[in-house]
Every structure is written in C-alpha cells, then in structure tokens.
Amino acid sequence: MDQKRLIQEIQEGQTVLGIELGSTRIKAILINSENEVIAQGGHDWENSLLDGIWTYALDDVWKGISACFSELKHDVQTKYAVQLKRMQAMGISAMMHGYLAFDSEDNLLVPFRTWRNTMTSAAAEQLSELFDYPVPERWSISHLYQAMLNQEPHVKDLGFLTTLSGYVHYKLTGKKVLGIGDASGMFPIDTATQTYDSTMLAKFADKVAASQYNWDLGTILPSILNAGEEAGTLTPEGARLLDPSGELESGIPLCPPEGDAGTGMVATNSVAQRTGNVSAGTSVFAMIVLEKPLSKSYNKFIDLVTTPDGSLVAMAHGNNCTGEYDHWMRLFSEVLDTVGFSMKKGALYDKLLYKALEGDPDCGGLLSYNYLSGETMTDLNEGRPLFVRETKNSFTLANFMRSQLFTALGVLRIGMDILFEQEHVQIDSINGHGGFFKTAEVGQKMMASALHTPISTLKTAGEGGAWGIALLASYLVHKQGLSLSDYLAKEVFASAEKSTIAPTKEDIDGFNVFLKRYKDGLPLLHAAITALS
C-alpha cells in the first residue's frame, strides 16, 4: 500500500489496533486494511516474586499499556506525520490463566497470581479427578479452589474472576466478557455449546456447597464470546487509560479479549483442524487443533483448550523456555564489557545461538535444566536451574549453547510424545513463532529435531500475538460471513512467505539421546531442590 493511502486510512480511522501483554513485553501493533503492520510500540516489564508468588502490579499494567500506546503514536507521527486519534477496531490479548479476583465493587482482593505459579497442585489434582478432565495448576479454577483449600479469607468476598486480558478489556469497555480461547484456560469448555461445561460447574458447586459462599461460580466468571462477535466499545474512561493525553477518541469497537495461545494460533494460521503451532518464548507450548476428542484424560501432560472460534485444541505446555539462556546471555555480555568490548544484544544472541549448529548432535554429553520456575510435567514445584557435566564430556561453547536450546524443549517433547505415539494425532503442518525462532534457522532446526517433524515459520511470525489479536479485531469488522479459518486463509495468508526446515536423522537421534539423559537426570534435580531448600 502506498504512503498516501496509508495516511488516508490513519486519518479516516480505518486502521486496526492490537495490544498484547506478554510475560516480558507489552506490544502494540497497528495494521492497515490489508492486514499489514504499519506501526508498532512496545514496553518492557517483568513479573516480581512477592511473598513467594509471581505477580504484576495492576498499576504497572496501565503504566505499561499507556507507554506502549504512546510509543505507537510516536511511530505513526514519525512515519506518516499524522496523529493517531481513532481506529476502526481494536483488541486486547494477554498471557492466559492465573487469578485476578475482585469483589463486587471491583476491588482487587489479592495480588494478581500469574500462570507461572505452581502452588496449586492439590487443587489441580482434585479437580482433574472430580471432572475426569485435565485441569492444570495454572488454570484460574485451580487457583480459586486452592484458595478455598487454604481457607483464604478473601474467597467469601468474590464478585468477579477473570484473566489479564479480561481485566484490561473490562476497564476499557465496562464489559465482563472473554474470548472462548482465553475462557478455556479458566474453566473447562463444552465445545458443543461453546460455554463453560455445565456438568462440571454443577460438580464444582456440589463439592464446595458446604462452604456456603454467597456466590455461584457461573456468575462470577466472564461471559464467553466467539471470534467475530461484538465485545463492547472503548469508553471515554477506557480511552484515557490507553492515552492519558486525551487525543484518542472513544467509541472504537473491540473484539473479544483473547489469550496468548489463541492469538498465537491466529498469527500462525493454525486454527483449522490438523494444523498446529509452537509458541516458544518465556514459556513454550504446542497446540494441535484436533479432529476428535482424545481417548482419555492426560492430567499434567496434555491440556485441552480451544481456538478463538471454539474448536478443541490439545496443548503440551512448559513453563520455562528461553528464560534461562537469557540469563546466560546477560552473563556473556558482562564478560564482554569486563574485557572492554561491547556488542548489541541482537548481534550477541545471533552469534552465540548460531554456535549451537556447530555442536555435537547430542550436545557432547552436557546436561542442563532451564527451570526458573516449577514444571508440572516433571513434578518440580519450584525453580532450580542446573548445568551438569562429566569430566569426559566435550565442554565447548557450541555444545553448551545447543544444550541450552535442547533443554528449553525437553518438557514440550514429553507432552508431544503422548499426542503422536499414544493418541496417533494426525497433523498437516506445524508453524513456529516467538523469540525462540528469532535467530534465523537455529530455532527451527532445534525445534524440528525435538519434535522429529518439519517446522515452518511465516515471515510475519515475528509480529507475534499482538498481530494475532489485531487480526481478530480486523475479522470483527471485515469478516463478511467467512469463518475465521477461511478469513485467515483468503484475506491474510494467501500469499504469505514461509520457510520450512526438516530435521535430519542425525539431529533427531541426537535429541533423543539428550532427552534420555534429561529424563534420567531428573532425580538429580529433585535432590538439588531438596538439598538447597
């Protein structure tokens, strides 16, 4: 699209905005009528460990969002010499799950408990047994029931329970709603009715009846909306939260708020059955859109969620991915500074990650664990990063970097083996996105080795979930009767550039050797946690 037309679309409010609150970065993306990114803004932030709980302050949510939007406005002004005052539609996405509990007057009852917390194992286990359905520790219902088991006094005052995207959307629109994908990470969904599972709601009500709370779970959860449904409009108060300068106009329609898993599916064109995507950044998860339900429940290993348009999805999830090697990168940067050299962050990552391609297929015998926080699949309830080697191992930079990349995928592979080997799930394609794939070729090759299947990345994959939620907002106003999968295929990805890397037998065998070492070493990691606690 030429510059003149772009400027016209911005001035006439024909652009679409997507904002995603990720684990380490809040990102805003503005797209044109052809779904192309024309401006961006961002803001870095970090969770904090408060009294043993991973959390973000809600004040930081709004400081981050307004700073992110301010940077987007500046980008528009710099590129096009016009002010951004209105959009045709917008959407909010954020990390899924967790626990944002408010009373009936919208007061936050306890600090936000994020998906990263793994202190809900008792609740998750009991609920999984009660429902005969996998209920992970990070789900909102696990956090709620654990608070009940702990007899936390705030539970009696509950008036509204939501996720981070649902909270931000509510403050912007006044609507207590949630996209079905994000809702499926709060409480199990009945894909036939596209609502919370009524049988499981009734079982939960019976289980907690003796507590005599004055609320019903079905009434404190957000209402569910499907992709393409109207989810309210930006209020004057909401516009001021986004843009304290007062320049942004209210009245902009919003699509249903979604979780980062759903926007990742959209951003990689992976919402149709037999498609899948792998999102790899702070955490890692693979999502496969199923043709039929799984034969049984795989508690702790496979989660069941939905696409933004309500199809059943099997998810293998690891809490930890790139976080540990990010710490090593900071250490290597400090070494460079100490000896009088400097290198830009992106260049340092590329140089060191490319070394992994030179490593031995099995990392030369090196073993590392990237657990900054606990991992449900491997029964670790707290973080404990660990690097171990024998004196005979080939301790080179190439093998060390390769081990850091392989360990980031260890938990993911354990879950995916269930889908491929026990459930015989058929899949036509797997697309990758997220920071793990940022260094060209490296992330794809490591992921292909781990999943023993070709991995593709789209040229647009680096835009991530912010682009995904912008596409969902675009679908709200441009769908013209198309299903979401048809809209994406015809209007967004019809001419998309794609790169595919298939693993070699040597790479697959190398990862399998590493994985055996990884599994065999888990008792050592458990012992380290016990010894150092």
SELUMTOR-284628 format. One record per residue (C-alpha): residue number from 1; residue in three letters; x, y, z. Coordinates in nm, 3 decimals, padded with zeros to 5 digits. Layout:
BEGIN
nr:rest:c1:c2:c3
NUM:ALA:X:Y:Z
...
//
This chain:
BEGIN
nr:rest:c1:c2:c3
1:MET:00.000:00.000:00.000
2:ASP:00.142:00.338:-00.092
3:GLN:00.218:00.612:00.162
4:LYS:-00.065:00.840:00.052
5:ARG:-00.329:00.572:00.103
6:LEU:-00.179:00.472:00.439
7:ILE:-00.201:00.829:00.563
8:GLN:-00.561:00.846:00.445
9:GLU:-00.654:00.527:00.631
10:ILE:-00.495:00.657:00.953
11:GLN:-00.674:00.993:00.924
12:GLU:-01.008:00.828:00.847
13:GLY:-00.980:00.575:01.129
14:GLN:-00.961:00.272:00.901
15:THR:-00.670:00.107:01.080
16:VAL:-00.691:-00.168:01.344
17:LEU:-00.504:-00.189:01.675
18:GLY:-00.385:-00.496:01.863
19:ILE:-00.222:-00.491:02.209
20:GLU:-00.076:-00.796:02.380
21:LEU:00.059:-00.812:02.734
22:GLY:00.330:-01.077:02.723
23:SER:00.541:-01.206:03.010
24:THR:00.828:-00.965:02.947
25:ARG:00.696:-00.716:02.692
26:ILE:00.377:-00.529:02.614
27:LYS:00.342:-00.477:02.241
28:ALA:00.105:-00.270:02.027
29:ILE:00.063:-00.315:01.653
30:LEU:-00.133:-00.105:01.405
31:ILE:-00.243:-00.271:01.081
32:ASN:-00.396:-00.133:00.763
33:SER:-00.698:-00.260:00.569
34:GLU:-00.476:-00.524:00.407
35:ASN:-00.375:-00.659:00.750
36:GLU:-00.017:-00.535:00.710
37:VAL:00.174:-00.395:01.008
38:ILE:00.227:-00.021:00.961
39:ALA:00.337:00.092:01.310
40:GLN:00.444:-00.056:01.643
41:GLY:00.502:00.035:02.004
42:GLY:00.642:-00.158:02.297
43:HIS:00.722:-00.153:02.666
44:ASP:00.938:-00.396:02.863
45:TRP:00.819:-00.519:03.200
46:GLU:00.889:-00.805:03.440
47:ASN:00.697:-01.007:03.694
48:SER:00.812:-00.997:04.055
49:LEU:00.821:-01.262:04.326
50:LEU:00.611:-01.126:04.613
51:ASP:00.580:-01.346:04.921
52:GLY:00.657:-01.649:04.708
53:ILE:00.401:-01.559:04.438
54:TRP:00.480:-01.445:04.083
55:THR:00.282:-01.130:04.016
56:TYR:00.249:-00.800:03.831
57:ALA:00.114:-00.485:03.996
58:LEU:-00.201:-00.356:03.824
59:ASP:-00.054:-00.005:03.826
60:ASP:00.228:-00.143:03.615
61:VAL:-00.029:-00.286:03.372
62:TRP:-00.161:00.061:03.297
63:LYS:00.176:00.232:03.302
64:GLY:00.297:-00.025:03.054
65:ILE:-00.006:-00.007:02.826
66:SER:-00.005:00.373:02.811
67:ALA:00.372:00.380:02.750
68:CYS:00.331:00.120:02.476
69:PHE:00.049:00.314:02.309
70:SER:00.246:00.638:02.339
71:GLU:00.537:00.477:02.154
72:LEU:00.296:00.354:01.886
73:LYS:00.158:00.706:01.841
74:HIS:00.511:00.839:01.812
75:ASP:00.590:00.577:01.547
76:VAL:00.282:00.683:01.348
77:GLN:00.375:01.050:01.378
78:THR:00.735:00.983:01.273
79:LYS:00.647:00.767:00.973
80:TYR:00.336:00.940:00.844
81:ALA:00.332:01.289:01.002
82:VAL:-00.027:01.241:01.128
83:GLN:-00.183:01.195:01.470
84:LEU:-00.345:00.864:01.564
85:LYS:-00.685:00.958:01.705
86:ARG:-00.921:00.678:01.605
87:MET:-00.926:00.320:01.474
88:GLN:-01.183:00.101:01.306
89:ALA:-01.144:-00.173:01.569
90:MET:-00.907:-00.296:01.837
91:GLY:-00.840:-00.595:02.058
92:ILE:-00.660:-00.694:02.378
93:SER:-00.462:-01.011:02.436
94:ALA:-00.252:-01.124:02.730
95:MET:-00.087:-01.422:02.893
96:MET:-00.353:-01.678:02.982
97:HIS:-00.471:-01.832:03.309
98:GLY:-00.383:-01.701:03.652
99:TYR:-00.605:-01.544:03.913
100:LEU:-00.743:-01.191:03.915
101:ALA:-01.007:-01.184:04.188
102:PHE:-01.225:-00.880:04.260
103:ASP:-01.510:-00.809:04.499
104:SER:-01.847:-00.675:04.391
105:GLU:-01.710:-00.319:04.393
106:ASP:-01.413:-00.407:04.168
107:ASN:-01.155:-00.400:04.446
108:LEU:-00.864:-00.640:04.389
109:LEU:-00.879:-00.897:04.670
110:VAL:-00.526:-01.041:04.643
111:PRO:-00.229:-00.956:04.420
112:PHE:-00.254:-01.096:04.067
113:ARG:-00.139:-01.460:04.066
114:THR:00.007:-01.536:03.724
115:TRP:00.016:-01.856:03.521
116:ARG:00.374:-01.906:03.638
117:ASN:00.275:-02.005:03.991
118:THR:00.276:-02.377:04.066
119:MET:00.147:-02.382:04.425
120:THR:-00.195:-02.518:04.323
121:SER:-00.105:-02.885:04.277
122:ALA:-00.352:-03.014:04.538
123:ALA:-00.641:-02.823:04.379
124:ALA:-00.546:-02.923:04.024
125:GLU:-00.521:-03.289:04.119
126:GLN:-00.856:-03.294:04.299
127:LEU:-01.037:-03.106:04.021
128:SER:-00.888:-03.325:03.749
129:GLU:-01.021:-03.630:03.934
130:LEU:-01.359:-03.467:04.001
131:PHE:-01.411:-03.366:03.638
132:ASP:-01.221:-03.658:03.477
133:TYR:-01.068:-03.381:03.271
134:PRO:-00.717:-03.229:03.277
135:VAL:-00.712:-02.920:03.498
136:PRO:-00.359:-02.773:03.507
137:GLU:-00.210:-02.591:03.803
138:ARG:-00.202:-02.258:03.621
139:TRP:-00.575:-02.252:03.536
140:SER:-00.790:-01.996:03.713
141:ILE:-01.018:-02.259:03.864
142:SER:-00.712:-02.430:04.020
143:HIS:-00.608:-02.102:04.180
144:LEU:-00.960:-02.043:04.309
145:TYR:-01.001:-02.390:04.455
146:GLN:-00.654:-02.381:04.610
147:ALA:-00.750:-02.057:04.783
148:MET:-01.057:-02.240:04.918
149:LEU:-00.844:-02.531:05.038
150:ASN:-00.613:-02.281:05.207
151:GLN:-00.917:-02.116:05.366
152:GLU:-00.807:-01.777:05.243
153:PRO:-01.047:-01.514:05.383
154:HIS:-01.083:-01.322:05.057
155:VAL:-01.273:-01.606:04.885
156:LYS:-01.602:-01.523:05.060
157:ASP:-01.595:-01.173:04.905
158:LEU:-01.556:-01.278:04.542
159:GLY:-01.761:-01.085:04.290
160:PHE:-01.568:-01.130:03.965
161:LEU:-01.290:-01.360:03.849
162:THR:-01.103:-01.303:03.524
163:THR:-00.775:-01.321:03.334
164:LEU:-00.539:-01.036:03.250
165:SER:-00.690:-00.979:02.905
166:GLY:-01.039:-00.991:03.055
167:TYR:-00.942:-00.736:03.320
168:VAL:-00.791:-00.490:03.072
169:HIS:-01.088:-00.531:02.837
170:TYR:-01.332:-00.469:03.123
171:LYS:-01.155:-00.147:03.222
172:LEU:-01.159:-00.028:02.859
173:THR:-01.521:-00.119:02.779
174:GLY:-01.710:-00.195:03.101
175:LYS:-01.787:-00.545:02.963
176:LYS:-01.709:-00.856:03.171
177:VAL:-01.652:-01.085:02.873
178:LEU:-01.380:-01.315:02.746
179:GLY:-01.295:-01.483:02.418
180:ILE:-01.363:-01.855:02.424
181:GLY:-00.994:-01.942:02.387
182:ASP:-00.892:-01.747:02.695
183:ALA:-01.200:-01.869:02.883
184:SER:-01.096:-02.228:02.815
185:GLY:-00.790:-02.163:03.034
186:MET:-01.009:-02.057:03.325
187:PHE:-01.259:-02.346:03.335
188:PRO:-01.335:-02.640:03.101
189:ILE:-01.541:-02.559:02.792
190:ASP:-01.816:-02.766:02.631
191:THR:-01.728:-02.725:02.262
192:ALA:-02.080:-02.838:02.162
193:THR:-02.247:-02.547:02.343
194:GLN:-01.946:-02.309:02.331
195:THR:-01.995:-02.231:02.701
196:TYR:-01.847:-02.340:03.033
197:ASP:-01.921:-02.710:03.084
198:SER:-02.248:-02.718:03.281
199:THR:-02.192:-03.068:03.421
200:MET:-01.855:-02.966:03.563
201:LEU:-01.997:-02.642:03.701
202:ALA:-02.260:-02.849:03.885
203:LYS:-01.995:-03.090:04.020
204:PHE:-01.791:-02.797:04.147
205:ALA:-02.096:-02.640:04.310
206:ASP:-02.171:-02.966:04.491
207:LYS:-01.811:-03.002:04.607
208:VAL:-01.797:-02.656:04.766
209:ALA:-02.160:-02.639:04.883
210:ALA:-02.066:-02.693:05.249
211:SER:-01.862:-02.371:05.245
212:GLN:-02.184:-02.172:05.185
213:TYR:-02.031:-01.893:04.981
214:ASN:-02.276:-01.627:04.868
215:TRP:-02.163:-01.653:04.505
216:ASP:-02.203:-01.909:04.228
217:LEU:-01.904:-01.986:04.003
218:GLY:-02.106:-01.950:03.684
219:THR:-02.200:-01.593:03.775
220:ILE:-01.852:-01.468:03.870
221:LEU:-01.677:-01.597:03.555
222:PRO:-01.673:-01.373:03.245
223:SER:-01.935:-01.429:02.975
224:ILE:-01.795:-01.616:02.673
225:LEU:-01.779:-01.472:02.322
226:ASN:-01.664:-01.628:01.998
227:ALA:-01.430:-01.476:01.740
228:GLY:-01.612:-01.216:01.531
229:GLU:-01.870:-01.131:01.798
230:GLU:-01.903:-00.777:01.930
231:ALA:-01.746:-00.726:02.272
232:GLY:-01.825:-00.364:02.352
233:THR:-01.674:-00.028:02.260
234:LEU:-01.399:00.187:02.406
235:THR:-01.545:00.415:02.675
236:PRO:-01.416:00.768:02.741
237:GLU:-01.261:00.636:03.064
238:GLY:-01.101:00.349:02.875
239:ALA:-00.963:00.584:02.610
240:ARG:-00.798:00.792:02.882
241:LEU:-00.637:00.479:03.032
242:LEU:-00.487:00.396:02.694
243:ASP:-00.394:00.752:02.604
244:PRO:-00.367:00.989:02.903
245:SER:-00.309:01.277:02.658
246:GLY:-00.679:01.264:02.571
247:GLU:-00.620:01.255:02.195
248:LEU:-00.764:00.907:02.139
249:GLU:-01.136:00.907:02.066
250:SER:-01.380:00.671:02.238
251:GLY:-01.638:00.453:02.063
252:ILE:-01.394:00.213:01.895
253:PRO:-01.540:-00.141:01.878
254:LEU:-01.339:-00.419:02.045
255:CYS:-01.322:-00.787:01.957
256:PRO:-01.340:-01.045:02.238
257:PRO:-01.023:-01.038:02.452
258:GLU:-00.806:-01.343:02.398
259:GLY:-00.514:-01.527:02.550
260:ASP:-00.167:-01.551:02.402
261:ALA:-00.226:-01.912:02.294
262:GLY:-00.524:-01.812:02.080
263:THR:-00.353:-01.512:01.924
264:GLY:-00.053:-01.733:01.850
265:MET:-00.279:-01.971:01.660
266:VAL:-00.419:-01.683:01.459
267:ALA:-00.077:-01.529:01.389
268:THR:00.046:-01.862:01.250
269:ASN:-00.271:-01.952:01.057
270:SER:-00.326:-02.254:01.281
271:VAL:-00.697:-02.252:01.369
272:ALA:-00.817:-02.521:01.125
273:GLN:-00.825:-02.890:01.219
274:ARG:-00.500:-03.086:01.160
275:THR:-00.293:-02.768:01.194
276:GLY:-00.068:-02.680:01.484
277:ASN:00.170:-02.420:01.613
278:VAL:00.451:-02.396:01.860
279:SER:00.490:-02.077:02.061
280:ALA:00.831:-02.052:02.221
281:GLY:00.944:-01.761:02.434
282:THR:00.940:-01.723:02.811
283:SER:00.725:-02.037:02.816
284:VAL:00.676:-02.295:02.541
285:PHE:00.362:-02.467:02.421
286:ALA:00.249:-02.663:02.120
287:MET:-00.115:-02.656:02.017
288:ILE:-00.275:-02.906:01.781
289:VAL:-00.630:-02.850:01.656
290:LEU:-00.800:-03.188:01.696
291:GLU:-01.031:-03.371:01.459
292:LYS:-01.189:-03.557:01.753
293:PRO:-01.158:-03.564:02.135
294:LEU:-00.869:-03.755:02.291
295:SER:-00.939:-04.109:02.411
296:LYS:-00.874:-04.021:02.775
297:SER:-00.754:-03.751:03.010
298:TYR:-00.378:-03.697:03.044
299:ASN:-00.353:-03.496:03.363
300:LYS:-00.033:-03.291:03.399
301:PHE:00.072:-03.368:03.042
302:ILE:-00.193:-03.251:02.794
303:ASP:-00.429:-02.958:02.842
304:LEU:-00.749:-02.909:02.644
305:VAL:-00.834:-02.557:02.534
306:THR:-00.998:-02.406:02.226
307:THR:-00.923:-02.191:01.926
308:PRO:-01.071:-01.839:01.927
309:ASP:-01.362:-01.982:01.726
310:GLY:-01.423:-02.275:01.961
311:SER:-01.252:-02.582:01.812
312:LEU:-01.092:-02.828:02.055
313:VAL:-00.715:-02.799:02.091
314:ALA:-00.464:-03.026:02.265
315:MET:-00.183:-02.832:02.431
316:ALA:00.152:-02.951:02.563
317:HIS:00.291:-02.673:02.784
318:GLY:00.618:-02.598:02.957
319:ASN:00.652:-02.308:03.199
320:ASN:01.015:-02.247:03.104
321:CYS:01.179:-02.195:02.768
322:THR:01.416:-01.907:02.684
323:GLY:01.442:-01.751:03.031
324:GLU:01.749:-01.944:03.147
325:TYR:01.958:-01.887:02.837
326:ASP:01.859:-01.520:02.855
327:HIS:02.042:-01.516:03.190
328:TRP:02.348:-01.677:03.032
329:MET:02.340:-01.417:02.753
330:ARG:02.348:-01.141:03.014
331:LEU:02.646:-01.311:03.176
332:PHE:02.830:-01.336:02.844
333:SER:02.752:-00.969:02.777
334:GLU:02.901:-00.883:03.117
335:VAL:03.215:-01.075:03.024
336:LEU:03.250:-00.870:02.707
337:ASP:03.202:-00.546:02.900
338:THR:03.460:-00.654:03.157
339:VAL:03.732:-00.705:02.894
340:GLY:03.648:-00.381:02.717
341:PHE:03.426:-00.493:02.431
342:SER:03.059:-00.428:02.355
343:MET:02.805:-00.587:02.125
344:LYS:02.441:-00.512:02.061
345:LYS:02.202:-00.757:02.224
346:GLY:02.061:-00.891:01.896
347:ALA:02.405:-00.947:01.748
348:LEU:02.524:-01.128:02.062
349:TYR:02.224:-01.361:02.056
350:ASP:02.275:-01.438:01.687
351:LYS:02.649:-01.507:01.725
352:LEU:02.609:-01.740:02.024
353:LEU:02.293:-01.917:01.912
354:TYR:02.444:-01.992:01.571
355:LYS:02.723:-02.174:01.755
356:ALA:02.462:-02.435:01.855
357:LEU:02.452:-02.550:01.492
358:GLU:02.820:-02.648:01.525
359:GLY:02.764:-02.860:01.835
360:ASP:02.754:-03.238:01.857
361:PRO:02.405:-03.378:01.783
362:ASP:02.365:-03.487:02.149
363:CYS:02.535:-03.175:02.293
364:GLY:02.854:-03.368:02.369
365:GLY:02.708:-03.526:02.681
366:LEU:02.626:-03.195:02.852
367:LEU:02.307:-03.170:03.058
368:SER:02.118:-02.858:03.157
369:TYR:01.779:-02.777:03.310
370:ASN:01.622:-02.439:03.246
371:TYR:01.373:-02.441:03.535
372:LEU:01.349:-02.081:03.653
373:SER:01.009:-02.181:03.789
374:GLY:00.841:-02.513:03.861
375:GLU:00.731:-02.760:03.593
376:THR:00.413:-02.966:03.630
377:MET:00.506:-03.240:03.383
378:THR:00.828:-03.325:03.566
379:ASP:00.684:-03.276:03.918
380:LEU:00.902:-02.977:04.005
381:ASN:00.709:-02.731:04.222
382:GLU:00.980:-02.465:04.229
383:GLY:01.254:-02.341:04.001
384:ARG:01.611:-02.466:04.012
385:PRO:01.826:-02.404:03.701
386:LEU:02.107:-02.656:03.679
387:PHE:02.400:-02.732:03.448
388:VAL:02.586:-03.063:03.487
389:ARG:02.870:-03.231:03.300
390:GLU:03.112:-03.516:03.343
391:THR:03.483:-03.452:03.309
392:LYS:03.491:-03.664:02.993
393:ASN:03.222:-03.456:02.816
394:SER:03.300:-03.224:02.529
395:PHE:03.259:-02.890:02.708
396:THR:03.260:-02.642:02.418
397:LEU:03.066:-02.324:02.358
398:ALA:02.881:-02.491:02.070
399:ASN:02.772:-02.787:02.284
400:PHE:02.681:-02.560:02.576
401:MET:02.457:-02.340:02.359
402:ARG:02.299:-02.645:02.197
403:SER:02.223:-02.791:02.541
404:GLN:02.055:-02.464:02.643
405:LEU:01.831:-02.479:02.336
406:PHE:01.756:-02.850:02.374
407:THR:01.664:-02.824:02.742
408:ALA:01.419:-02.545:02.654
409:LEU:01.225:-02.810:02.459
410:GLY:01.254:-03.109:02.693
411:VAL:00.918:-03.073:02.867
412:LEU:00.743:-02.993:02.538
413:ARG:00.868:-03.315:02.381
414:ILE:00.745:-03.524:02.676
415:GLY:00.392:-03.394:02.619
416:MET:00.401:-03.419:02.242
417:ASP:00.506:-03.786:02.258
418:ILE:00.165:-03.859:02.411
419:LEU:-00.019:-03.699:02.120
420:PHE:00.189:-03.861:01.848
421:GLU:00.260:-04.203:01.997
422:GLN:-00.043:-04.276:02.217
423:GLU:-00.324:-04.079:02.051
424:HIS:-00.186:-04.102:01.695
425:VAL:-00.288:-03.745:01.624
426:GLN:-00.252:-03.656:01.256
427:ILE:-00.121:-03.316:01.160
428:ASP:-00.060:-03.146:00.826
429:SER:00.167:-02.865:00.941
430:ILE:00.334:-02.709:01.246
431:ASN:00.421:-02.340:01.240
432:GLY:00.657:-02.183:01.491
433:HIS:00.663:-01.833:01.638
434:GLY:00.808:-01.646:01.932
435:GLY:01.151:-01.534:02.047
436:PHE:01.297:-01.886:02.022
437:PHE:01.273:-01.855:01.643
438:LYS:01.414:-01.504:01.619
439:THR:01.763:-01.614:01.511
440:ALA:01.710:-01.745:01.158
441:GLU:01.737:-02.122:01.110
442:VAL:01.858:-02.201:01.463
443:GLY:01.525:-02.218:01.648
444:GLN:01.357:-02.404:01.361
445:LYS:01.634:-02.663:01.340
446:MET:01.634:-02.726:01.716
447:MET:01.253:-02.750:01.729
448:ALA:01.243:-02.982:01.426
449:SER:01.498:-03.207:01.598
450:ALA:01.293:-03.211:01.920
451:LEU:00.956:-03.282:01.755
452:HIS:01.101:-03.502:01.477
453:THR:00.886:-03.317:01.225
454:PRO:00.932:-03.026:00.980
455:ILE:00.882:-02.681:01.134
456:SER:00.772:-02.380:00.933
457:THR:00.791:-02.013:01.016
458:LEU:00.599:-01.741:00.840
459:LYS:00.773:-01.417:00.753
460:THR:00.516:-01.244:00.974
461:ALA:00.567:-01.480:01.271
462:GLY:00.791:-01.231:01.450
463:GLU:00.493:-00.998:01.493
464:GLY:00.351:-01.249:01.739
465:GLY:00.035:-01.227:01.943
466:ALA:-00.011:-00.852:01.908
467:TRP:-00.059:-00.908:01.536
468:GLY:-00.281:-01.207:01.613
469:ILE:-00.521:-01.001:01.823
470:ALA:-00.512:-00.723:01.562
471:LEU:-00.622:-00.983:01.305
472:LEU:-00.907:-01.090:01.533
473:ALA:-01.013:-00.726:01.561
474:SER:-00.991:-00.696:01.183
475:TYR:-01.206:-01.010:01.150
476:LEU:-01.468:-00.841:01.369
477:VAL:-01.523:-00.566:01.112
478:HIS:-01.424:-00.739:00.786
479:LYS:-01.542:-01.100:00.816
480:GLN:-01.825:-01.072:00.557
481:GLY:-01.969:-01.411:00.651
482:LEU:-01.640:-01.603:00.636
483:SER:-01.534:-01.846:00.907
484:LEU:-01.220:-01.745:01.093
485:SER:-01.008:-02.012:00.923
486:ASP:-01.136:-01.908:00.577
487:TYR:-01.079:-01.541:00.655
488:LEU:-00.721:-01.605:00.757
489:ALA:-00.654:-01.831:00.457
490:LYS:-00.805:-01.596:00.199
491:GLU:-00.752:-01.246:00.338
492:VAL:-00.431:-01.273:00.540
493:PHE:-00.208:-01.566:00.447
494:ALA:-00.293:-01.632:00.082
495:SER:00.048:-01.506:-00.035
496:ALA:00.244:-01.538:00.289
497:GLU:00.613:-01.623:00.268
498:LYS:00.703:-01.939:00.457
499:SER:01.029:-02.112:00.547
500:THR:01.033:-02.484:00.634
501:ILE:01.317:-02.686:00.787
502:ALA:01.304:-03.066:00.818
503:PRO:01.523:-03.248:01.071
504:THR:01.795:-03.491:00.969
505:LYS:01.810:-03.840:01.117
506:GLU:02.131:-03.741:01.294
507:ASP:01.960:-03.442:01.458
508:ILE:01.659:-03.650:01.568
509:ASP:01.883:-03.922:01.711
510:GLY:02.094:-03.659:01.888
511:PHE:01.793:-03.503:02.056
512:ASN:01.665:-03.845:02.160
513:VAL:01.998:-03.919:02.330
514:PHE:01.982:-03.581:02.504
515:LEU:01.620:-03.645:02.610
516:LYS:01.711:-03.978:02.772
517:ARG:01.988:-03.802:02.967
518:TYR:01.738:-03.527:03.056
519:LYS:01.483:-03.776:03.192
520:ASP:01.746:-03.986:03.372
521:GLY:01.882:-03.675:03.542
522:LEU:01.553:-03.556:03.687
523:PRO:01.611:-03.734:04.022
524:LEU:01.933:-03.533:04.049
525:LEU:01.735:-03.213:04.002
526:HIS:01.481:-03.317:04.265
527:ALA:01.768:-03.391:04.504
528:ALA:01.920:-03.049:04.435
529:ILE:01.594:-02.878:04.524
530:THR:01.568:-03.077:04.847
531:ALA:01.931:-03.015:04.942
532:LEU:01.925:-02.642:04.870
533:SER:01.581:-02.560:05.011
//
